[in-house]
Amino acid sequence: MTRILSLAAGVCPETAPADFVSACAEAGWNACGVWFDPETWTNAVARDVRQRLDDAGMIALDVEPVFVTPSGDHGQRLIDAAAAVNARNILVVNRGAEEGQFVERFAELCVMSAGANVGCCLEFLPIMSLKTLPEALKVVAAVDHPNAAVLVDSHHLDRTGATPADLADVDPKFFRYAQLNDAAADPGDDLLVDAVDLRSSPGEGDLPLIDLVDALPAELPLSMEVRSAALRATFPDPADRARSVLEATRRFFAENNLA
């Protein structure tokens, strides 16, 4: 398989960034995400993450998240962190900023991240202020910067009422990677709990993941964003958890003849 498969940092929210890299390496992943906490991130953390990535021969697919709020964000620090660990992308979310303010700030982040040779990816999700694929595409079109991209998460795509078919008319240049995970067809009454606790590994739920993979550009990197309370309880060791998701992911791709 030539496609890059990565494990998202949110799978092990209790694990420090460098330790998460080591857990992913032990489990057999060749790429992973990095979580940026502005309260605890330091140059020493960046050096440790980069060293462990280099030692394992791993790719940092993304660093997340930039929460854009009415009062500001940590975008510059996160971009600096992404550059320090040689990450390929940053993930940006609108948390309360007015539309015009957000468009202006996303444009700035696109320019800043381009200068660091890092992609700038806008995620839409129903529990934040920018909720849908059309809203995300509207922002990317308004910004009109070659570094601007849209991040599709299979869970959020489904929970906002969209389908893989809605990606047919999206220009492939707007994709730098996507997030893959499964879930029950019914999200229940609490979308936040659904998003952070009730996802499952690919092939273990009801989402149309085969259609989604087919709808995305061939060989687009995929990050497994399996946020699951059950997975955390069953596999308290982060390496064991990472291994469980990798085994399920490989099985899903093999059984469905996906590249």
Residue pairs with C-beta under 8 A, 6 or more apart in sequence:
1 253
1 259
2 219
2 259
3 219
3 220
3 221
3 222
3 259
4 30
4 31
4 59
4 61
4 177
4 221
4 222
5 29
5 30
5 31
5 221
5 222
5 224
5 246
5 249
6 29
6 31
6 32
6 33
6 59
6 61
6 62
6 177
6 221
6 222
6 223
6 224
7 24
7 27
7 29
7 31
7 32
7 33
7 223
7 224
7 242
7 245
7 246
8 32
8 33
8 62
8 179
8 223
8 224
8 225
8 226
9 17
9 20
9 32
9 33
9 34
9 35
9 64
10 33
10 35
10 196
10 225
10 227
11 224
11 225
11 226
11 227
11 228
11 231
11 241
11 242
11 245
12 20
12 23
12 232
12 238
12 241
12 242
13 35
13 227
14 232
14 238
15 23
15 238
16 45
17 34
17 35
17 36
17 41
17 45
17 48
17 49
18 45
18 48
18 49
18 51
18 52
19 238
20 32
20 34
20 35
20 238
21 32
21 34
21 49
21 52
21 53
21 56
21 58
21 60
22 52
22 56
22 239
23 237
23 238
23 239
23 241
23 242
24 31
24 32
24 56
24 58
24 239
24 242
25 52
25 55
25 56
25 58
26 239
26 242
26 243
27 239
27 240
27 242
27 243
27 246
28 243
28 246
29 58
29 242
29 246
30 57
30 58
30 59
31 58
31 59
31 60
31 61
31 221
31 223
32 58
32 59
32 60
32 61
33 60
33 61
33 62
33 63
33 64
33 223
34 49
34 60
34 62
34 63
34 64
34 81
34 82
34 85
34 87
35 63
35 64
36 63
36 64
36 65
36 74
36 77
36 78
36 81
38 74
38 77
38 78
41 77
41 81
43 84
46 81
46 84
46 85
47 84
49 60
49 84
49 85
50 84
50 85
50 86
52 58
53 59
53 60
53 85
53 86
59 88
60 82
60 85
60 86
60 87
60 88
61 87
61 88
61 89
61 177
61 221
61 223
62 82
62 87
62 88
62 89
62 90
62 91
62 121
62 177
62 223
63 78
63 81
63 82
63 85
63 87
63 89
63 90
63 91
63 118
64 90
64 91
65 78
65 91
65 92
65 93
65 123
66 73
66 74
66 75
66 78
66 90
66 91
66 92
66 93
66 109
67 73
67 74
67 93
67 95
68 75
68 92
68 93
68 94
68 95
68 97
68 102
68 105
68 106
68 109
69 95
69 96
69 97
70 96
70 97
70 98
70 101
73 105
75 92
75 105
75 108
75 109
75 112
76 112
78 90
79 90
79 109
79 112
79 113
79 116
79 118
80 116
81 87
82 89
82 90
82 113
82 116
82 118
83 116
83 117
83 118
87 118
88 118
88 119
88 176
88 177
88 221
89 118
89 119
89 120
89 121
89 149
89 176
89 177
90 109
90 113
90 118
90 119
90 120
90 121
91 121
91 123
91 151
92 106
92 109
92 120
92 121
92 122
92 123
93 122
93 123
93 125
93 128
93 130
94 102
94 128
94 129
94 130
95 128
95 129
96 129
97 105
97 129
102 129
102 130
102 139
103 139
103 142
103 143
106 120
106 122
106 139
106 143
106 148
107 143
107 145
107 148
109 120
110 120
110 143
110 145
110 147
110 148
111 145
111 147
113 119
113 120
113 147
114 120
114 145
114 146
114 147
119 147
119 149
119 176
119 177
120 145
120 147
120 148
120 149
121 149
121 150
121 151
121 176
121 177
122 130
122 136
122 139
122 140
122 148
122 149
122 150
122 151
123 136
123 151
123 153
123 156
124 130
124 131
124 132
124 133
124 135
124 136
124 150
124 151
124 156
124 160
125 131
125 153
125 156
125 159
125 160
125 195
126 132
126 156
126 159
126 160
126 191
127 191
127 192
127 195
130 136
130 139
131 160
132 160
132 161
132 162
133 150
133 152
133 157
133 160
133 162
133 166
133 167
133 170
136 150
137 150
137 170
137 174
139 148
140 148
140 149
140 150
140 174
146 173
148 174
149 174
149 175
149 176
150 170
150 174
150 175
151 176
151 177
151 178
151 179
152 167
152 175
152 178
152 179
152 212
152 216
153 178
153 179
153 181
153 225
154 178
154 179
154 180
154 181
154 182
154 207
154 209
154 212
155 179
155 181
155 183
155 195
155 199
155 207
155 225
156 195
157 163
157 164
157 166
157 212
158 183
158 207
158 208
159 187
159 191
159 194
159 195
163 208
163 211
164 208
164 211
164 212
164 214
164 215
165 211
165 215
167 212
167 215
167 216
168 215
172 217
175 216
175 217
175 220
176 220
176 221
177 220
177 221
177 222
177 223
178 212
178 216
178 220
178 221
178 222
178 223
179 222
179 223
179 224
179 225
180 202
180 209
180 212
180 213
180 222
180 223
180 224
180 225
180 249
181 199
181 200
181 201
181 202
181 207
181 224
181 225
181 226
181 227
182 199
182 200
182 201
182 202
182 203
182 204
182 205
182 206
182 207
182 209
182 226
183 194
183 198
183 199
183 200
183 205
183 206
183 207
184 198
184 200
184 205
184 206
185 205
185 206
185 207
187 194
187 198
188 194
188 198
195 227
196 227
196 229
197 227
197 228
197 229
198 228
198 229
199 205
199 225
199 226
199 227
199 228
200 226
200 228
200 230
200 231
201 224
201 226
201 228
201 231
201 244
201 245
201 248
201 249
201 252
202 209
202 224
202 248
202 249
202 252
202 253
203 209
203 248
203 251
203 252
203 255
203 256
204 248
209 252
210 256
210 258
213 222
213 258
214 258
216 222
218 259
219 259
224 245
224 246
224 249
226 245
231 241
231 244
231 245
232 241
234 241
234 244
235 241
235 244
252 258
253 259
